[in-house]
Amino acid sequence: METITKEKIKELLDSYFQATTSLEEEKLLRNYFATGAHKEFEQYKPLFACFNMEIEALDKENVAGPKIPLRNTRSGRVNFMFRLVSVGAAAAIVLYTFIFAPQKSDSLRLFINGEKIMNQELAISMANDQFSRLNSILGKYQGGSEKLESLNRAGDAISPLFNIDKLLKQNRHDGRLEK
Amino acid sequence: MKKIVIIALLSFVPFLAIGQVKQINDILDKYEKNKDVESILISPELLQMAGESQMNQPTKDLLSKLTELRILSVKSSHKENGVSVAQLLRQDLDRVISQENMSRILKIRDGEELMEMFKTKEDKGALLFLNSKPGEFTVISIFGKIDPSVVNAAISGEINIK
């Protein structure tokens, strides 16, 4: 194995920390720190050891089988749908907050002949008048429904008479009442 | 592109239910600043605050289901381009009623006065009262969770302001 000089390692490390090393040079550094390192560079050993461990772990995963894209699995689809719904919900909240909600901010609004009037008592009094008128008309409906109900009751009361009539007709048909 | 379309559709799902409410509100907004029009918008919270002492628990429960009360009253005599504003308002409302398949719950005629009550298909929607009488057309709209208890309360005259 080719021995690398201390100066070369120093140079490579400088390049590494400036992110200008090639993949080959990085591999060289990793191998150097894996087989032992000069005392001066001991502090970098754990860093490159960590990289080696990661590479080994990735190699093992690749050996285990090809990586299946997440979105093709069931949980991947669920995650994708969840993300989609989350974005939709966020969009809905934004739309509601900035577009629809401001229209609902009024707790009282009174316009008479196109003029806005800020008078809570007048507004409530006018609304009360309108509801009273409405309730008075609905009172007539209730009167009507009571009449219908009484008709119904009358119908119930005379229904036994219909049963008697039906019975008489049936007996007449059977010839029991004819002599 | 497909994702964007799905996200856009998903973001609009919650607003389908409030579409009818918005349409009715838009119509009322359109006419509220006209001459010979009286328009009142009151939030149930304000009503509760105003009548805190007199209000009984059933009324409070009822108001808690509502989000807004709007009343718009138009004088039949007021015209725009020769057409009665009351008539235009009625036409606009009729269009929403038929477009949104709102169901007519009641129709009461008393002499020349006609009162109709409509409800949106969804519970979270609106209850509309259209009252036509000579000289005036009034729309009373109640927005919120219009469940059977609210409809029954409205029919039996339990929704009182004071």
Contacts between the chains, C-beta under 8 A, distances in Angstrom:
chain1	res1	chain2	res2	distance
A	84	B	3	7.0
A	84	B	6	6.0
A	84	B	7	6.4
A	84	B	10	6.8
A	85	B	10	6.4
A	87	B	7	5.2
A	87	B	10	7.7
A	88	B	6	7.7
A	88	B	7	5.3
A	88	B	9	7.9
A	88	B	10	2.8
A	88	B	11	4.8
A	88	B	13	7.5
A	89	B	10	7.6
A	89	B	11	7.8
A	91	B	7	6.4
A	91	B	8	7.7
A	91	B	10	7.5
A	91	B	11	3.6
A	92	B	10	7.6
A	92	B	11	4.7
A	92	B	12	7.7
A	92	B	13	7.5
A	92	B	14	5.1
A	92	B	15	7.5
A	95	B	11	6.3
A	95	B	15	7.3
A	96	B	14	7.4
A	96	B	15	7.8
A	100	B	15	7.1
A	100	B	18	7.1
A	100	B	22	7.6
A	103	B	25	7.1
A	104	B	67	7.4
A	104	B	68	7.3
A	106	B	41	5.8
A	106	B	43	7.3
A	107	B	42	7.4
A	107	B	43	3.9
A	107	B	45	6.2
A	107	B	46	4.7
A	108	B	41	6.7
A	108	B	42	5.8
A	108	B	43	7.0
A	108	B	46	5.6
A	109	B	32	7.8
A	109	B	39	7.1
A	109	B	40	7.3
A	109	B	41	3.9
A	110	B	39	7.1
A	110	B	40	5.5
A	110	B	41	7.6
A	111	B	32	4.8
A	111	B	33	5.9
A	111	B	37	6.8
A	111	B	38	7.2
A	111	B	39	4.2
A	112	B	37	8.0
A	112	B	38	5.3
A	112	B	39	7.9
A	113	B	35	5.2
A	113	B	36	6.5
A	113	B	37	7.0
A	113	B	38	7.9
A	114	B	33	4.6
A	114	B	34	6.0
A	114	B	35	5.5
A	114	B	37	7.1
A	120	B	46	7.3
A	120	B	50	7.2
A	123	B	40	5.2
A	123	B	42	6.2
A	124	B	42	6.8
A	124	B	47	7.3
A	124	B	50	5.6
A	124	B	161	5.9
A	124	B	162	6.9
A	125	B	162	7.8
A	126	B	38	6.6
A	126	B	40	5.6
A	126	B	71	7.4
A	127	B	40	5.0
A	127	B	42	5.8
A	127	B	69	6.7
A	127	B	71	5.7
A	127	B	161	4.8
A	128	B	160	7.4
A	128	B	161	3.9
A	128	B	162	4.7
A	130	B	40	7.6
A	130	B	71	4.9
A	130	B	73	6.9
A	130	B	138	6.3
A	130	B	140	6.1
A	131	B	140	7.3
A	131	B	159	6.3
A	131	B	160	6.1
A	131	B	161	5.2
A	132	B	160	7.9
A	133	B	131	7.3
A	133	B	138	7.8
A	134	B	115	7.2
A	134	B	129	5.8
A	134	B	131	6.7
A	134	B	140	6.0
A	134	B	157	7.8
A	135	B	157	3.6
A	135	B	159	7.8
A	135	B	160	7.3
A	137	B	108	5.7
A	137	B	110	6.2
A	137	B	113	6.9
A	137	B	115	4.6
A	137	B	131	7.1
A	138	B	106	7.9
A	138	B	108	7.4
A	138	B	115	7.6
A	138	B	154	7.6
A	138	B	155	6.0
A	138	B	156	7.4
A	138	B	157	5.0
A	139	B	157	6.2
A	140	B	108	6.1
A	140	B	110	5.5
A	141	B	106	6.3
A	141	B	108	5.0
A	141	B	155	7.1
A	142	B	155	7.9
A	142	B	156	6.9
A	142	B	157	7.6
A	144	B	108	7.7
